[in-house]
Amino acid sequence: MIARWRWALGQTTKRLWFRATLFSLAGVATALLAIVFRDFVPPSLPAKVGADSVDKILGIIASSMLAVTTFSLSTMVSAYSAASSGVTPRATTLVMEDSTTQNALATFIGSFLFSLVGIIALSTGAYGAQGRVVLFAVTILVVILIVYTLLRWIDHLSKLGRVGETIDRVESATLVALRRRAEWPFLGAAAYPSDFTPPATATTVLSGDTGYVQHIDVSALAAVAKAYRVEVYLDVLPGSFVHVGASLARIVWDQDSTADAALDDDILAALTIGLRRSFDQDPRFGLSVLAEIASRALSPATNDSGTVIDVIGRGVRCFSAWALQAPAAEGIEPDCRRVHVRGIEVQDLFDDFFTLIARDGAGLLEIDIRFVKALASLTHVAPERFSRECQVHAGLLLKRAELALPLEEDKARLRSLAKALLPFNGKV
């Protein structure tokens, strides 16, 4: 599984400032490299290519890129606000991590700094006649890059922050997390026995922070368990909310091992606790966000049944991907057998996604019908996994619809559909 440092690096590279910094440094370095390569240019070439015009070109780039960057930032902020108010604030993180937006802004800022450094170096005479040729050639390449980025950015602006585009991002992040968890059901560790009872000699690692578990470095925990000769039983999963003093792990010591006060610190170092949940190791969060989007669409201010039906279909796709993803050969990393992690329960996944939609959409027949058809689809995809939970949620939906639907004809139609598509024997 992903080590903590790799996960932290991945989180850093998704930040807007990271790419902007890289492109800025590249722009400054590119402008200064013309000084280094000026001696490779024949003295007669500057007059032939018109390198003297580079001053005007750099001036145009410097003034225009500053304006474009300011406009792009305001557009980006507006898109974030639209995603937060029109979809759900939990999806804003994915919109902010959009690579096309980050690349566009980074290109504009890097081009601005490139032109600014070029103008400064030209005013000092650092380039000379031959250096101007190199700078002119590089400037042409920068102009081509700017034009290409602008064209992509204009096309991307039509989708940035829109409901459909944001739902696509949430679904994509959820699918990645679900497939990874299906491949490694216990994050690469051994399964946490359901009947496990810690011995009297076991110790408990307590949380020193309040927040959500964002990442668990199973490899680091395995190294700690091997070094101290202990068995680690984790009481939390990514997405779990913990408070100060909450139990994070149970430690079972080998007979030949001795207690060590430093063990707790090493265990805590492998767990990342933050202010909010993360999509990476927490597939339940993605399903919850999809359910929130559907719930927001059902609000009286929005009243958008089409979005809810769309989200239900995406939920079926996510559950299907999780059920059909083949696990790894053993599902356990060879060096991680001393670490024990609980798996995700089907009941929890269904509760995260279906309960909120059923509660808010029970009074709309079109939502109820799509809901029943979605449960029927999942029963067909993986009956051994989903059949029982589909029956449970179908029964709950019918009970809610009985209270929420105003017409008896609608209730009868829904009951008939549920009995025809699902092996449902409960009484409404």
Residue pairs with C-beta under 8 A, 6 or more apart in sequence:
1 184
1 187
1 188
1 217
1 218
1 219
1 333
2 10
2 215
2 217
2 280
2 281
3 217
3 219
3 220
4 215
4 217
4 220
4 270
4 272
7 215
7 217
7 272
7 280
8 272
10 280
12 18
13 19
14 97
16 96
16 101
16 102
16 105
19 102
19 103
19 105
19 106
20 102
20 105
20 106
20 109
20 110
22 106
23 106
23 107
23 109
23 110
24 106
24 109
24 110
24 113
26 110
27 109
27 110
27 111
27 112
27 113
27 114
27 117
28 113
28 114
28 117
30 114
30 138
30 142
31 113
31 114
31 115
31 117
31 118
31 121
31 135
31 138
32 117
32 121
33 134
33 138
34 118
34 121
34 127
34 131
34 132
34 134
34 135
34 138
35 121
35 126
35 127
35 131
37 131
37 134
38 127
38 128
38 130
38 131
38 133
38 134
39 130
40 130
41 130
41 131
41 133
41 134
42 130
43 129
43 130
45 51
45 130
45 133
46 52
46 129
46 130
46 132
46 133
49 133
49 136
50 136
51 129
51 132
51 133
51 135
51 136
52 132
53 136
54 118
54 122
54 132
54 135
54 136
54 139
55 119
55 122
57 136
57 139
57 143
58 115
58 118
58 119
58 122
58 139
59 115
59 119
61 111
61 112
61 114
61 115
61 139
61 142
61 143
61 146
62 112
62 115
62 116
62 119
65 108
65 109
65 111
65 112
65 115
65 146
66 112
68 108
68 150
69 105
69 108
69 109
69 112
72 101
72 104
72 105
72 108
72 153
73 105
75 157
75 160
76 101
76 105
76 160
78 161
79 95
79 160
79 161
80 92
80 95
80 96
80 161
81 161
82 161
82 162
83 91
83 92
83 95
83 161
83 166
84 91
84 92
86 161
86 163
86 166
86 296
87 163
87 166
87 167
87 293
87 296
88 289
88 292
88 293
88 296
90 277
90 285
90 288
90 289
90 292
91 166
91 169
91 170
91 289
91 293
93 276
93 279
94 166
94 169
94 170
94 173
94 279
95 160
95 161
95 166
95 169
98 160
98 169
100 152
100 153
100 156
101 153
101 156
101 160
103 149
104 149
104 150
104 152
104 153
104 156
107 145
107 146
107 149
108 146
108 149
111 142
111 145
111 146
114 142
115 139
115 142
118 135
118 139
121 127
122 132
122 135
127 134
127 135
159 165
163 293
163 307
164 310
166 293
167 290
167 293
167 307
167 310
167 311
167 314
170 286
170 289
170 290
170 293
171 286
171 290
171 314
171 317
171 318
173 279
173 286
174 279
174 283
174 286
174 287
174 289
174 290
174 318
175 317
175 318
175 321
176 279
177 279
177 280
177 281
177 282
177 283
177 285
177 286
178 283
178 286
178 318
178 321
178 322
178 325
179 321
179 322
179 325
180 281
180 283
181 187
181 281
181 283
181 322
181 344
182 321
182 322
182 323
182 325
182 326
182 327
183 325
183 326
183 327
183 328
183 331
184 327
184 328
184 331
185 191
185 327
185 331
185 343
185 344
186 192
186 331
186 332
186 340
186 341
186 342
186 343
187 216
187 218
187 281
187 341
188 218
188 219
188 331
188 332
188 333
188 336
189 218
189 221
189 222
189 234
189 332
189 333
189 336
189 337
189 339
189 340
189 341
190 332
190 336
190 337
190 338
190 339
190 340
190 341
191 340
191 341
191 342
191 343
192 233
192 234
192 340
192 341
192 342
192 343
193 340
196 233
196 340
198 233
198 250
198 252
199 252
201 252
201 253
202 250
202 251
202 252
202 253
203 250
203 251
203 253
203 259
204 247
204 249
204 250
204 251
205 247
205 248
205 249
205 250
205 251
205 263
205 264
205 267
205 268
206 244
206 245
206 246
206 247
206 248
206 264
207 242
207 243
207 244
207 245
207 246
207 247
207 248
207 268
207 273
208 244
208 268
209 242
209 244
209 273
210 242
210 243
210 244
210 273
211 241
211 242
211 273
211 274
211 275
211 276
212 239
212 240
212 241
212 242
212 273
212 274
212 275
212 276
212 277
212 278
213 236
213 237
213 238
213 239
213 240
213 241
213 242
213 271
213 272
213 273
214 238
214 272
214 273
214 274
214 277
214 278
214 280
214 281
214 282
215 238
215 271
215 272
215 278
215 280
215 281
216 234
216 236
216 237
216 238
216 270
216 271
216 272
216 281
216 341
217 270
217 271
217 272
218 270
218 333
218 336
218 339
218 341
219 333
219 335
219 336
220 269
220 270
221 232
221 234
221 267
221 270
221 336
221 339
222 333
222 335
222 336
222 337
222 338
222 339
223 335
224 230
224 232
224 263
224 266
224 267
224 270
225 231
225 232
225 338
225 339
226 335
226 338
227 266
228 257
228 260
228 263
228 266
229 253
229 254
229 256
229 257
230 251
230 252
230 253
230 254
230 257
230 263
230 338
231 251
231 252
231 254
231 338
231 339
231 340
232 249
232 250
232 251
232 267
232 338
232 339
232 340
233 249
233 250
233 251
233 252
233 340
234 248
234 249
234 339
234 340
234 341
234 342
235 247
235 248
235 249
235 250
236 242
236 248
236 249
236 271
237 282
237 341
237 342
237 344
238 277
238 278
238 280
238 281
238 282
239 277
239 281
239 282
239 284
239 285
242 248
242 273
248 267
248 268
248 271
249 267
251 263
251 267
253 259
277 285
278 285
279 285
279 286
283 322
283 344
283 349
284 344
284 348
284 349
284 352
286 318
287 315
287 318
287 349
287 352
287 353
288 352
288 353
288 356
290 311
290 314
290 315
290 318
290 353
291 311
291 315
291 352
291 353
291 354
291 355
291 356
291 357
292 356
293 307
293 311
294 307
294 308
294 311
294 312
294 356
294 357
294 360
294 361
295 356
295 357
295 360
296 302
297 303
297 304
297 305
297 307
297 308
297 311
298 304
298 305
298 308
298 357
298 360
298 361
298 364
298 367
305 361
305 364
305 366
305 367
308 357
308 361
308 367
308 370
309 366
309 367
309 370
311 357
312 357
312 367
312 370
312 371
312 374
313 370
313 374
315 353
315 354
315 374
316 374
316 377
316 378
316 381
318 353
319 349
319 353
319 378
319 381
319 386
320 377
320 378
320 381
320 382
322 349
323 378
323 381
323 382
323 385
323 386
324 381
324 382
346 385
346 386
346 389
347 389
350 389
350 392
350 393
354 371
354 375
354 393
355 393
355 396
357 367
357 371
358 371
358 393
358 396
358 397
358 400
359 400
361 367
361 368
361 371
362 368
362 397
362 400
362 401
362 403
362 404
362 405
363 401
363 404
363 405
363 406
365 405
365 410
365 413
365 414
368 397
368 401
368 405
368 414
369 414
369 417
371 397
372 394
372 397
372 414
372 417
372 418
372 421
372 422
373 417
373 421
375 390
375 393
375 394
375 421
375 422
376 390
376 421
376 422
378 386
378 390
379 386
379 387
379 390
379 422
379 423
387 423
390 422
391 422
391 423
391 424
391 426
394 418
394 422
394 424
394 426
395 424
395 426
395 428
397 418
398 414
398 415
398 418
398 424
398 426
398 428
399 428
401 410
401 411
401 414
402 411
402 428
405 411
405 414
415 428
418 424
